Amino acid sequence: MSKAIKPQKKVSTGTRKSQITLAVIGGGSSQWMTALMRDVYLLNEVDGGAIRLVDPRQEHVQAVADMLRTFNKARGKHFTISVVEDRKEALKGCDFVMTTFSPGSMDAFEMDLELPMRYGIRQPVSMTVGPSGISASLRTAPVAYEIVQDMEQVCPGAWLLNVTNPMSVVTRAMYMAARTVKVLGMCHEFHGMSGIVKRMVKLPPMPEGMPLREYQYDYLPSHGFEYTAAGVNHFVWLTQARLHGRDVIPAIRKFAAEHAELKPVATKDTRFPWWQNFHAAKLAYCRTFGYLPIAGDRHLIEFWPHFCNMRNGFGMKYNVVKTTVDGRRAGVANALASILRITAGEEQVDWTKKSGEEMTEVMRAILNGTSLRTIVNCPNQGQITNLPPDAMVETLGVVSPDGVKADFAGELPGAVGSLCRLHVDVHELTVRAALEGSRDLFVQAMSLDPLSATADFAEIGQLADELLQANRAWLPRFFK
């Protein structure tokens, strides 16, 4: 067991060179931690404190800890790095908590992807919706809820920055437990918005050297492109867009009508072929429903079975390639090998670049007592008028030391509202199933999810039981 942790000096808002205490739940996440921690070490506002890593995968989390000690030397920082087995102990006195965890890791992920295939359900990603996403939620949402419960006891008022999927259900569970803890669900999928739209209408060009976040959220609105984005995670839509006062939604519709796909921007990175994005599904959605969804097609096709069934090769017609478990495992192994090389001095870290993730930008704003405009996942408190109260929704918003304030987005138009409302209902059933350990609610959630349409309705209960048994080790609420 880990030794008792002495709390670090609390952060002083607006004071440069602060000491912070940061816990990372999922701190052995080799594919996330190099980039996220590089961003932390690039924070000029912080010169040290404590970074506590929590992860059951000892080889991975110890490797990350060793890398961070290397980062200390490289950046002249003074963080105490520790691997902590007791999560509640790790959270004690924290200013910030990052969550990037996955109960069961690749073993459970394999079950989520492969078991539904026996019933005719083949998903390319499985991290959001469909039977695979619902199954992942059952393991993850209870842990998310318990993390916030612990935080309320040992670090009340701290910030919880979540990138754990399935984002909507996990962040919903976090908010259900929060009283003083400030929760923010964060996703980088919306970052592609400006790159897509500028191929459809003539946006102001991005100044050389300007970060994408600044360009998309600050520069474009101040230079004539004003827009509203709203929906649910991985299914957020551009519902309003004006360029120098002119409505450009008709121009986007016209582009979609004239183009079947957008070829991806050329890249030399061929490690993950399933990440290629031709936007064919995105344009098809726009042609039919009149508005442009922003997420990558790998996510988009999982929200509606017309895009992911046997007749279209389970998305292959739209150039979507199924994620393979072997490919994911290889990605994890390669990332771990990179971490080990960094620690050994055999691989250099580029300290001139940030990852593009916004977690540390949120931290910077809080430390400096300023605000940050970004995309946010938080409960619906009226920002989307035709979705239920407290449903987890994604819109633009502002983050400040006082918390998260979502922009008013109004009504989701027409069928877009109908589609999102259906998925919100599935999310609510799923989070209840996860927290109550209810097999019946699990079956209802899977039966309501549109992607289950490719299976025989009479077999949904059988699939649910197979998933529960396969992931039994990570589902204590279902097997009391």
QUIFEN-V666739 format. One record per residue. BURIAL is b if it has 9 or more other C-alpha atoms within 8 Angstrom, else e. Layout:
burial=<BURIAL & BURIAL>
This chain:
burial=<e & e & e & e & e & e & e & b & e & b & b & e & e & e & b & b & b & b & b & b & b & b & b & b & b & b & b & b & b & b & b & e & b & b & b & b & b & b & b & e & b & e & b & e & b & b & b & b & b & b & b & b & b & b & b & e & e & e & e & b & b & b & b & b & b & b & b & b & b & b & b & b & e & e & e & e & b & e & b & e & b & b & b & b & b & b & b & b & b & b & b & b & b & b & b & b & b & b & b & b & b & e & e & b & e & b & e & b & b & b & b & b & b & b & b & b & b & e & b & e & b & b & b & b & b & b & b & b & b & b & b & b & b & b & b & b & b & b & b & b & b & b & e & b & b & b & b & b & b & b & b & b & e & b & b & b & e & b & b & b & b & b & b & b & b & b & b & b & b & b & b & b & b & b & b & e & b & b & e & e & b & b & b & b & b & b & b & e & b & b & b & b & b & e & e & e & b & b & e & b & b & e & b & e & e & e & e & e & e & e & e & e & b & b & b & b & b & b & b & b & b & e & e & b & b & b & b & b & b & b & b & b & b & b & b & b & b & b & b & b & b & b & b & e & e & e & b & b & b & e & b & b & b & e & b & b & b & e & e & b & b & e & e & e & e & e & e & e & e & e & e & e & e & e & e & b & b & b & b & b & b & b & b & b & b & b & b & e & b & e & b & b & b & b & b & b & b & b & b & b & b & b & b & b & b & e & b & b & b & e & e & b & b & b & b & b & e & b & b & b & b & e & b & e & b & e & b & b & b & e & b & b & e & e & b & b & e & b & b & b & b & b & b & e & e & e & e & e & e & e & e & e & e & b & e & e & e & e & b & b & e & b & b & b & b & b & b & b & b & b & b & b & b & b & b & b & b & b & b & b & e & e & b & b & b & e & b & e & e & e & b & b & b & b & b & b & b & b & b & b & b & e & e & b & e & b & b & e & b & e & e & b & e & e & e & b & b & e & e & b & b & b & b & b & e & b & b & b & b & b & b & b & b & b & b & e & b & b & b & e & b & b & b & b & b & b & b & e & b & b & b & b & b & b & b & e & e & e & b & b & e & e & b & b & e & b & b & b & e & e & b & b & e & e & b & b & b & b & e & e>
